[in-house]
Amino acid sequence: MPERRWTPYLLILPASVFLVVLFLIPLGQTVWLAFSDGGRPTLDYVRRMAGDLNFAPALRNTLLLTAIVVPVQVALSLLMGTMVAKIGRGRETILWIWTIPLAISDLAAGLVWLSILQNSGYLNSLLYSLGIIPRQTAWLTYQTPVALFFGVVAAEIWRSTAIVLIVIVAGLNQVPKDFGEAAAVFGASRWTRFTKITLPLIRPALQSALILRTVLAFEVFAVVYALGGRNFPVLMGETYIWQHENQNYAVAGAYAVLIMVISLAATFVYLKAIKVDPERLP
């Protein structure tokens, strides 16, 4: 019947309208805001962004934070997912415990780690009571950039590793056990089974986890703001500053466009670097 030809399009119509109204239109407005002045195309706001005192540190901190946090989270998720796969009773409970940080907002997670790492925090108090440090130390100031950086790294790893873990575990559940058992019969070691069987079969999940986590890492803000404030500039933090404190929406839009471009570039790299066979997709 002719009306059946339109059924698939009618089914995706609500999602398409949602995408256009709440994503494509605001995206177009943001790009136009960043590259126009009084209706005329201009690069003045991009130049102002690039000339900002905090631009270079924010770009460096964002990229460095992503380069460290994402690989560590993927490695931890692979390790944790493999461990969970070998557990029978209590598997769901362990997964539930490991994913508790997902129920905590970014800002709340930052405040949790602030209570641990600040001058009078739990870690300082513990080290001082044990005699490891002579006095309580300030680690989250502009005078201790390395300690502040690794404090943010620790908070981000604790907060968002569960996102990667869920995707990895979903991928591991799709790996047939027969493959590993057959390889073990022929004498393949655990490492060989993991690298030659498990990793190739979870490429779709691994690709999705890397893209999702990398994009979110480029948008990190609340945890950084709670721990270091302006002492640790990141791209999303500068976007917030220019929009809400400086009231310059065009420069804020330029920062937002830059974050989008970096995210799209990273996604393209992952799509090309991690080849996924369409026949292996679930």
Backbone torsions as a table, in degrees:
resi	resn	phi	psi	omega
1	MET	NA	145.8	-176.3
2	PRO	-60.2	-35.6	-176.3
3	GLU	-66.9	-22.0	180.0
4	ARG	-68.2	-24.8	178.3
5	ARG	-63.9	-27.8	-177.5
6	TRP	-92.2	-7.0	-177.4
7	THR	-59.3	-47.8	179.8
8	PRO	-59.9	-38.5	-178.5
9	TYR	-69.7	-35.9	177.2
10	LEU	-67.5	-33.1	-179.4
11	LEU	-69.5	-35.8	-179.2
12	ILE	-91.7	-2.4	-178.1
13	LEU	-60.3	-47.2	179.7
14	PRO	-59.0	-43.4	179.5
15	ALA	-65.5	-37.3	179.8
16	SER	-66.3	-42.8	177.9
17	VAL	-63.1	-43.4	177.5
18	PHE	-58.4	-44.9	-178.9
19	LEU	-64.2	-42.9	-177.9
20	VAL	-68.6	-46.5	-173.7
21	VAL	-72.1	-42.1	-172.8
22	LEU	-101.5	-2.9	178.7
23	PHE	-130.5	-58.9	-173.4
24	LEU	-66.9	-43.2	179.9
25	ILE	-65.9	-49.0	175.9
26	PRO	-61.1	-34.9	178.3
27	LEU	-63.4	-46.3	178.2
28	GLY	-61.3	-39.7	178.8
29	GLN	-65.5	-38.5	179.3
30	THR	-65.9	-44.1	178.5
31	VAL	-62.7	-43.9	179.4
32	TRP	-64.4	-38.1	179.2
33	LEU	-63.9	-38.0	-177.2
34	ALA	-77.0	-25.6	-173.1
35	PHE	-118.7	22.8	178.2
36	SER	-142.3	154.6	177.5
37	ASP	-143.7	109.7	-177.3
38	GLY	64.5	31.9	179.3
39	GLY	86.4	-1.6	179.9
40	ARG	-109.6	139.0	179.2
41	PRO	-62.3	140.6	179.8
42	THR	-156.9	156.5	175.4
43	LEU	-112.8	12.4	-176.3
44	ASP	-61.0	-40.2	-177.0
45	TYR	-73.3	-31.8	175.5
46	VAL	-67.6	-41.9	177.0
47	ARG	-64.0	-38.8	178.2
48	ARG	-65.5	-37.7	175.5
49	MET	-63.3	-47.8	-178.4
50	ALA	-65.2	-28.3	179.2
51	GLY	-88.5	-1.6	179.7
52	ASP	-64.3	141.4	-177.5
53	LEU	-59.8	-35.3	-176.5
54	ASN	-94.2	1.8	-176.3
55	PHE	-63.8	-53.7	-177.8
56	ALA	-61.3	-47.9	176.6
57	PRO	-61.2	-37.7	-179.5
58	ALA	-66.1	-43.1	178.5
59	LEU	-64.7	-45.0	179.5
60	ARG	-62.5	-47.3	-178.5
61	ASN	-63.2	-41.1	-179.4
62	THR	-64.4	-47.1	-179.3
63	LEU	-67.0	-41.8	-179.6
64	LEU	-66.7	-42.2	178.1
65	LEU	-61.0	-43.7	178.4
66	THR	-64.8	-42.1	-177.6
67	ALA	-64.4	-27.5	179.9
68	ILE	-92.5	-45.9	-172.8
69	VAL	-68.8	-46.8	-174.0
70	VAL	-62.6	-50.0	177.3
71	PRO	-60.2	-39.5	178.9
72	VAL	-63.2	-42.3	-179.6
73	GLN	-66.6	-39.3	178.0
74	VAL	-65.1	-45.0	179.2
75	ALA	-62.0	-44.9	178.0
76	LEU	-62.7	-40.4	-179.1
77	SER	-66.6	-39.9	176.5
78	LEU	-63.8	-42.2	178.5
79	LEU	-65.0	-48.6	-178.8
80	MET	-66.0	-41.0	179.2
81	GLY	-64.8	-39.9	177.8
82	THR	-65.8	-38.9	178.2
83	MET	-64.4	-44.4	-178.6
84	VAL	-64.4	-35.5	-178.6
85	ALA	-63.2	-23.8	-178.6
86	LYS	-93.8	-0.3	-178.9
87	ILE	-97.0	136.4	177.6
88	GLY	-93.5	-86.0	-179.3
89	ARG	-72.5	137.0	178.1
90	GLY	86.4	6.8	-178.1
91	ARG	-61.6	-45.9	-178.5
92	GLU	-64.5	-36.5	179.9
93	THR	-65.1	-42.7	179.3
94	ILE	-64.1	-43.8	178.0
95	LEU	-62.0	-39.5	178.9
96	TRP	-63.1	-42.1	179.8
97	ILE	-64.8	-43.0	-178.0
98	TRP	-67.7	-24.4	-177.7
99	THR	-98.0	7.4	177.9
100	ILE	-56.3	-40.5	179.4
101	PRO	-57.0	-21.8	178.2
102	LEU	-65.8	-24.8	-179.0
103	ALA	-81.9	-3.9	-177.8
104	ILE	-104.6	134.1	179.5
105	SER	-67.8	162.3	-179.4
106	ASP	-59.4	-44.8	-178.4
107	LEU	-65.9	-41.3	178.8
108	ALA	-63.3	-39.8	177.4
109	ALA	-62.8	-40.5	177.2
110	GLY	-63.1	-39.5	179.0
111	LEU	-68.7	-33.5	176.1
112	VAL	-61.2	-47.8	-179.8
113	TRP	-72.6	-25.8	173.5
114	LEU	-64.5	-39.9	177.9
115	SER	-67.0	-21.4	178.4
116	ILE	-86.2	-41.0	-168.2
117	LEU	-101.4	-12.1	-177.8
118	GLN	-69.9	173.8	-174.0
119	ASN	-50.3	-49.2	-178.5
120	SER	-100.1	23.6	-177.5
121	GLY	-75.3	177.5	-175.7
122	TYR	-64.6	-40.2	-177.9
123	LEU	-67.6	-45.8	177.2
124	ASN	-59.5	-43.8	-179.0
125	SER	-63.9	-40.4	179.8
126	LEU	-66.5	-47.8	-179.0
127	LEU	-64.2	-37.5	179.0
128	TYR	-68.6	-40.9	-179.9
129	SER	-66.9	-28.6	178.3
130	LEU	-85.6	-4.8	179.0
131	GLY	79.4	14.0	-178.4
132	ILE	-76.3	-35.5	176.9
133	ILE	-119.9	143.5	-177.0
134	PRO	-71.4	-26.0	-180.0
135	ARG	-154.7	161.2	178.4
136	GLN	-66.6	132.1	-170.4
137	THR	-110.7	142.0	174.7
138	ALA	-87.2	115.5	-177.9
139	TRP	-106.2	-11.8	-172.5
140	LEU	-112.3	45.7	-179.6
141	THR	-122.1	171.4	178.5
142	TYR	-68.0	-17.0	178.9
143	GLN	-81.5	-13.1	179.0
144	THR	-126.0	65.6	-174.7
145	PRO	-64.4	-35.3	-178.9
146	VAL	-67.6	-46.6	178.7
147	ALA	-63.1	-39.5	177.9
148	LEU	-63.7	-42.3	179.9
149	PHE	-61.0	-48.6	-178.3
150	PHE	-71.9	-23.9	171.5
151	GLY	-65.5	-42.6	176.0
152	VAL	-64.3	-41.5	178.5
153	VAL	-59.2	-47.3	-179.7
154	ALA	-61.6	-42.9	-179.9
155	ALA	-64.8	-41.8	180.0
156	GLU	-67.3	-40.3	178.7
157	ILE	-63.8	-43.7	179.6
158	TRP	-65.8	-39.0	-172.7
159	ARG	-74.5	-41.9	-166.5
160	SER	-120.4	7.5	174.8
161	THR	-62.8	-30.9	-178.3
162	ALA	-61.4	-30.4	178.2
163	ILE	-62.1	-46.5	178.6
164	VAL	-67.7	-39.3	-178.1
165	LEU	-59.5	-44.0	-178.7
166	ILE	-60.5	-43.6	-179.8
167	VAL	-67.1	-42.4	-179.3
168	ILE	-65.0	-43.7	179.5
169	VAL	-62.3	-39.8	176.4
170	ALA	-60.1	-39.8	177.5
171	GLY	-68.8	-40.9	179.3
172	LEU	-64.0	-31.6	178.6
173	ASN	-67.8	-17.3	-180.0
174	GLN	-89.3	-7.6	-178.5
175	VAL	-80.7	119.8	179.1
176	PRO	-63.6	132.4	179.2
177	LYS	-67.2	-24.6	-178.6
178	ASP	-60.3	-34.4	-178.2
179	PHE	-63.1	-48.6	-179.9
180	GLY	-65.8	-39.8	179.7
181	GLU	-65.6	-39.7	178.8
182	ALA	-66.4	-40.4	178.7
183	ALA	-66.0	-36.3	178.4
184	ALA	-66.1	-36.0	178.2
185	VAL	-61.6	-36.9	-179.1
186	PHE	-87.4	9.8	171.7
187	GLY	91.3	12.5	179.2
188	ALA	-71.4	135.7	179.0
189	SER	-73.6	169.0	179.4
190	ARG	-62.7	-40.2	179.2
191	TRP	-64.5	-41.1	178.6
192	THR	-64.6	-41.6	178.3
193	ARG	-64.2	-36.4	-178.8
194	PHE	-70.6	-45.8	-175.5
195	THR	-78.7	-31.4	-174.7
196	LYS	-97.1	-20.4	-177.4
197	ILE	-117.7	-56.7	-173.5
198	THR	-66.3	-53.1	-177.0
199	LEU	-59.5	-46.3	177.6
200	PRO	-61.0	-33.9	-176.9
201	LEU	-78.3	-19.5	179.6
202	ILE	-104.1	18.2	178.9
203	ARG	-56.0	-43.2	177.5
204	PRO	-57.9	-44.4	179.0
205	ALA	-67.0	-40.6	-179.9
206	LEU	-64.6	-41.3	178.0
207	GLN	-62.8	-45.6	179.7
208	SER	-63.6	-41.9	-179.3
209	ALA	-64.5	-42.3	-179.7
210	LEU	-65.1	-44.5	-179.6
211	ILE	-63.3	-48.8	-178.2
212	LEU	-60.7	-49.0	-175.0
213	ARG	-70.5	-36.2	179.6
214	THR	-66.5	-44.0	178.5
215	VAL	-61.3	-43.0	178.6
216	LEU	-66.9	-32.8	179.1
217	ALA	-67.3	-36.0	176.8
218	PHE	-66.3	-20.8	-177.7
219	GLU	-101.6	12.1	-177.4
220	VAL	-61.4	137.5	-179.0
221	PHE	-152.9	-57.0	-169.4
222	ALA	-62.0	-43.4	-179.9
223	VAL	-63.2	-44.4	-180.0
224	VAL	-63.6	-43.7	-178.2
225	TYR	-65.1	-36.9	179.9
226	ALA	-69.2	-36.9	-175.7
227	LEU	-85.5	-44.5	-172.7
228	GLY	-122.3	-13.7	-177.4
229	GLY	59.8	-132.4	179.0
230	ARG	-78.0	-5.8	179.9
231	ASN	-72.1	-16.6	-179.9
232	PHE	-133.1	81.0	-177.0
233	PRO	-69.1	139.2	172.5
234	VAL	-132.5	165.2	-173.9
235	LEU	-60.5	-45.2	-179.4
236	MET	-67.6	-33.6	176.5
237	GLY	-64.8	-40.1	177.7
238	GLU	-67.7	-34.4	174.9
239	THR	-59.8	-44.6	178.6
240	TYR	-63.3	-43.4	-178.2
241	ILE	-62.7	-46.0	-177.8
242	TRP	-68.5	-30.0	-178.7
243	GLN	-83.2	-46.7	-170.7
244	HIS	-94.9	-30.9	-179.1
245	GLU	-97.6	-45.4	180.0
246	ASN	-85.5	-14.2	179.8
247	GLN	56.2	35.2	177.6
248	ASN	-113.7	93.2	-173.7
249	TYR	-73.5	-24.6	-179.1
250	ALA	-70.3	-46.0	178.0
251	VAL	-66.7	-38.7	175.5
252	ALA	-60.3	-40.2	176.4
253	GLY	-63.7	-36.7	177.0
254	ALA	-63.2	-41.5	175.7
255	TYR	-62.1	-43.4	-179.2
256	ALA	-63.7	-40.7	177.9
257	VAL	-64.6	-39.9	177.8
258	LEU	-61.2	-44.5	177.9
259	ILE	-60.5	-41.3	179.1
260	MET	-64.1	-43.1	-179.6
261	VAL	-63.3	-43.3	178.5
262	ILE	-63.3	-41.3	179.3
263	SER	-63.9	-43.2	178.8
264	LEU	-65.0	-38.5	178.3
265	ALA	-64.6	-43.5	178.5
266	ALA	-64.1	-41.0	177.9
267	THR	-61.2	-43.0	179.1
268	PHE	-61.6	-41.7	179.4
269	VAL	-62.8	-43.9	179.5
270	TYR	-64.2	-40.8	-179.8
271	LEU	-63.4	-34.2	-179.9
272	LYS	-83.3	-35.7	-175.5
273	ALA	-78.1	-35.9	-178.6
274	ILE	-107.8	93.2	-178.4
275	LYS	-72.1	133.4	179.6
276	VAL	-119.4	123.9	177.4
277	ASP	-77.2	120.0	-179.1
278	PRO	-57.0	-27.3	-179.4
279	GLU	-71.6	-18.1	179.5
280	ARG	-90.5	-9.7	179.6
281	LEU	-65.6	139.1	179.7
282	PRO	-68.5	NA	NA
